[in-house]
Amino acid sequence: MSLDWIYWAISWILLRWHGVWDAIGVPDKAVLGTNWSWILSIFFLVVTVRVVLFPIFVKQIKSQRAMQSLQPKVKELQEKHKGDRETLQKEIMELYRTEKANPLMGCLPMFLQIPVFLGLFHVLKRLNPNNQAKELYGWTAQQFDSASHATLFTAPISGRFGSSATELAALDASVTTVKIIAALLVVVMIATTYLTSRQMILKTGWAEDPQQRMLQRLMLYGIPASLLISGAIFPIGVIIYWVTNNLFTLGQQQWVLRKFPPPKVSTAATVNRYSEAGEKARAAAAARESQPQQKSGGLLSRITEAAKSAAAPQAGAAPKAVGKSSSRDAAKSNGKQPEAKGAVDGKALAPKPGAKPVNPKKAGGRRPAKRK
């Protein structure tokens, strides 16, 4: 299958935006070692593609919301078919088909941009002043020569980190400058690719489905790691496109996640109603409800218990007379103060010198117990 239609489409968008900046008055010559008209053309190529793909991006967000709402049911199936991986996968796919949820929708916008990426890669790779087919894909010879000498901080946009010295000499570029600029852009490309995936996972959480979780890990770690190798063969213009696309994605995702936040899934809903875990959870809840509620065993509870034990009558203790105390309570209730007793003189109760000891038998006292 020929990809010429993609090359024609990418070239047409680039040339149209370059014509816009020429009409506005953006200089075609290098300023700070950069031909801004061509850099802006690549930037707005990203904007054009993202505007076209925006409805698909909205479908991606809705699909992710649907997948997240199905997580409790997926967990039920995992509990039900634990150990039977084949049946579990069949049940999960049947659930997705019934609920009209597509697990691959989350990667669809990225897959649709692959043709754009390949088209731009091919178009920029052709930008060589020695190329004789300058008028291919709708280019004029003047536009082709202008784009061939377009630079970003003196590094040509068609140059690569892995370009040979001969190739860079044809572009009038320094090998050291190209490698430094390309290396910095590759680092930024890897970082922004990782951040776009991490941003979405932090907001939506990790999937319960093993396939979805594996896909999330691939997006988070696999693709950034692969860019470390493939970044060496990407032209600088393609890396500019990739970084711009990642920055656009970060802003778009932040706006969508704020406007349409992910639904909060109740933890109780994640327990299977008919599973063994659900039975245990309901049994534990019923046991907690049947037990009387007790206060926490802090300092206040210990003081209260000590006061209750002190107020309780001791075993074998003689009952206290309640007559006088009841009269005092009655006096308090009538608003009167109880009469104070006079002080008892200890000297008057003491025995006088020379007095005979009192016989306990005659005094009616209690006899001491005989020793056996």
C-alpha positions, 0 to 999 in steps of 0.5 A, a space after each residue: 500500500 502506497 503512503 504517498 497520500 500521507 506525504 501529500 497531506 503532510 506537505 500540504 499542511 506544512 506549506 499552507 502554514 508556512 505561507 501564513 507566516 510569510 504573509 504575517 511577516 515572520 522572517 524566513 531568515 534565521 533569527 538566533 540561529 532558528 528559522 521560526 517560520 518553519 518551526 512554527 509550521 511544524 508546531 501548527 501541524 500538531 495543532 491541526 492534527 489535534 483539532 482533527 482528532 479532538 472528537 476521538 480524544 473525547 471518545 477516549 476519555 469516555 471509554 476510560 470512564 466506562 472502563 473505570 466504572 466496570 472495575 467492580 464487575 471485573 473484580 467480581 469475575 476475578 474472584 469468581 474465576 480465580 485460577 481459571 485464566 482462560 475463562 476469566 478472559 472470555 468473561 471479561 471480553 463478554 462484559 466489555 462487549 455487553 457494556 460497549 466498552 473498548 479497551 483499545 480506545 485509550 490508545 486510538 489517538 496515538 495510533 492514528 498519529 502514527 501515519 502523521 509521524 511517518 509522513 513527517 519523517 519521510 518529508 523531512 528526511 528528503 530535505 537535502 540541498 543535493 536532492 534533485 526531486 525538489 518538486 515532489 509532493 507539491 513543493 516548489 524548488 524555492 520552498 524546498 531549498 528554504 526548508 532544507 536550510 531551516 535550522 533550530 539554533 543552527 542545527 538543521 531540522 532534517 539533521 539527526 543525532 546519528 547523522 554522519 559527518 558527510 550528511 551534515 556537511 551537505 547541510 552546512 551544519 556542525 556535527 557537535 551542535 547537531 548532536 547536542 541539540 538532538 540529544 537535548 530534544 530526545 531527553 525532553 521527548 522521553 520525559 514528556 512522553 512519560 509524563 503524559 502517561 503518568 498524568 492519566 494513570 494518576 487521575 484514573 488509577 491502575 486497571 484491575 484487568 490484567 490486559 489493561 494493566 499491562 497496556 498501562 505499563 507499556 505506555 508508561 515505561 515501554 514507549 519512553 524506553 524505546 525512544 531512547 534508542 529510536 530517538 537517534 534516527 529521528 530528524 530534529 523536526 520530527 522530535 520537535 513535532 513529538 515534543 510539541 504533541 506531548 505538551 499539547 496532550 498534557 494541557 488537553 488532558 489536564 483540562 479534560 480531567 478537571 472538567 470531567 473528573 473520573 467517577 469515584 468508585 465506592 469500595 463497598 461496590 468492589 466486593 462481590 455480592 455473592 462471593 466468599 469475600 462478600 459473605 465474610 464482609 457482611 458477617 463481620 459487619 453484622 457482628 459489629 452491629 450486634 455488639 454494644 458500642 463501648 467507649 474508647 479505653 482512655 484516661 476518662 474511662 479508667 477514672 469513671 471505672 475507678 469511681 464506680 468501684 469506690 462507690 460500690 459497697 465492700 463485702 462484709 462492711 457494715 451499712 451506714 446510718 442513713 437517718 442523719 444523712 437523709 435529714 441533711 439532704 432534706 435540709 439542703 433541698 429546703 434551702 437550709 444549711 445543716 447544723 454543724 456539730 460541735 467539736 469533740 474534746 479529746 481530753 474529756 474522753 481520756 481516762 482520769 489519772 488513778 481511775 480504775 479500769 473498766 471491767 468489760 464484763 460489767 460494762 456489757 462489752 463484748 468478750 474477747 474470743 477464747 484462744 483454742 
